[in-house]
Amino acid sequence: MRASRTVPRGRGDPSVTAMAVAVSIEPAAVAATPGTPVEVTVTVRNDSQIVEEYRLLASGPGGGCVTLEPDHVSVYPGRSETVVARILVARSPGILAGELDVAIQVMPTAVIPEDVEPEITRTTVGEVAELIITVEAFAAVAAEIVPKVSRSRGRKRVRLAIDNNGNAPIAASLIGAGSERLTVNPREPEVVIDPGHAQFVRVTLAPRRRVWRGQAASHPYSVVVTPSAGEPIVADGIHMQEPVFPSWFWKALLALAALIALLILLWNLLVKPTVEEAAREAVAEPLAEVQGQAEAAEQAAAESADSAKAAQEAAEAAATGTPAPVPPPPAPTVANQTNVITLTAGAGAAPVRRGLPDPVPDGSTLRITDLVVQNPQGDVATLTLGYGTTVLLTLSTENYRDLDLHFVTPIEVPAGQTLQAQLSCLIVGDPPGRTPERCLSSILVTSQLVTPPPAG
């Protein structure tokens, strides 16, 4: 039995005998299944010396779930009356599973506030008894595929809507059920849904083979939702796999072939003879001029050949020796080089610079012919290549993973300078299987060190 507490209700003439009331609830704690009514008994005892009428009121967090029958009782002095408190918890997610406190207030109806009828002054008291309702959990889960009928030529993503209409959180596992021609993969195999909420999960539909032509293929499928409490739920859907070449494609292709054949026929019968005749007339006069110039050039060439032959014969007769050949100039020295520059930098930290091990020697030139730049982690960073104050390249690493650069005209680094690279890290990448802490880039430099021959 739950203890009651007294609530003073107004002030009055001290000569009037105070009215006292005692309230008890049996049982004082009760378990309620949502949607199923439960009854408890409220006993009201009049310990005063006069007959009193009492008004009963349920308040508190669970007051809306309690109905008092009757809500007014008249009790003789020294006797008790009982009232039935009917408890009905709504089967909805609005009332969560757990405990609800209810205050049963019993007030004498003879109590009249002073601001309404100030001439009535009586000493009255009221009682409050507490009732604890333990709301039991219930599961009500619904699942639906949106859209129920999907269409595509290849992969298709649909959404699975899961509604938790119960009064407690649920954990559910998702399993796709496809067929020999269709695989069904939910993106999240496990979900947790709060009461009164819905969650959408992406489901990928992947046909195993393409439909090249003909009618669309129908693939029934389903997703089984198994909640932590309750029976499994099956959400059904249909995927219509469209052919790669629609039915109108072949008709359009045939019409295009017929149009091309008609154009070819018109060209050969009408356009081509007209063009050829116009071309012959246009080139007839220039061609005659060119032929005349060619004949004149041929005659001049024959005369030049005769003159050259006579000069050669005269030179052979007059010559007494052969002059020494002039040696070719010496060629410069070319040394092929391959170097790797590796840079690592933290996100938001100061830029990191690395360069080739040695500067270009005096009198030499470094010619860069090829660059292979790698961003293996998918970092977001800025990579700069140059020497001294000269910037040769500025690259944003998020645009590539592997980048090959080949230069028809090599990039030249002058003597005394060192080829250097600088990496400024913004966001470290997230490659599968590991979690790096710093950005990483590398540059493979293929070059030629050209040294001219010594003067002499």
Secondary structure as GFF3:
##gff-version 3
##sequence-region A 1 456
A	DSSP	beta_strand	4	8	.	.	.	ID=ss1
A	DSSP	beta_strand	21	26	.	.	.	ID=ss2
A	DSSP	beta_strand	29	32	.	.	.	ID=ss3
A	DSSP	beta_strand	38	46	.	.	.	ID=ss4
A	DSSP	beta_strand	52	59	.	.	.	ID=ss5
A	DSSP	three_ten_helix	63	65	.	.	.	ID=ss6
A	DSSP	beta_strand	66	69	.	.	.	ID=ss7
A	DSSP	beta_strand	72	75	.	.	.	ID=ss8
A	DSSP	beta_strand	80	87	.	.	.	ID=ss9
A	DSSP	beta_strand	98	108	.	.	.	ID=ss10
A	DSSP	beta_strand	125	135	.	.	.	ID=ss11
A	DSSP	beta_strand	141	146	.	.	.	ID=ss12
A	DSSP	beta_strand	149	152	.	.	.	ID=ss13
A	DSSP	beta_strand	156	164	.	.	.	ID=ss14
A	DSSP	beta_strand	170	177	.	.	.	ID=ss15
A	DSSP	beta_strand	182	186	.	.	.	ID=ss16
A	DSSP	beta_strand	190	193	.	.	.	ID=ss17
A	DSSP	beta_strand	198	207	.	.	.	ID=ss18
A	DSSP	beta_strand	217	227	.	.	.	ID=ss19
A	DSSP	beta_strand	233	241	.	.	.	ID=ss20
A	DSSP	alpha_helix	247	266	.	.	.	ID=ss21
A	DSSP	pi_helix	267	271	.	.	.	ID=ss22
A	DSSP	alpha_helix	272	318	.	.	.	ID=ss23
A	DSSP	beta_strand	333	346	.	.	.	ID=ss24
A	DSSP	beta_strand	352	355	.	.	.	ID=ss25
A	DSSP	beta_strand	365	374	.	.	.	ID=ss26
A	DSSP	beta_strand	380	387	.	.	.	ID=ss27
A	DSSP	beta_strand	390	396	.	.	.	ID=ss28
A	DSSP	three_ten_helix	397	399	.	.	.	ID=ss29
A	DSSP	beta_strand	402	413	.	.	.	ID=ss30
A	DSSP	beta_strand	420	427	.	.	.	ID=ss31
A	DSSP	beta_strand	438	451	.	.	.	ID=ss32
###
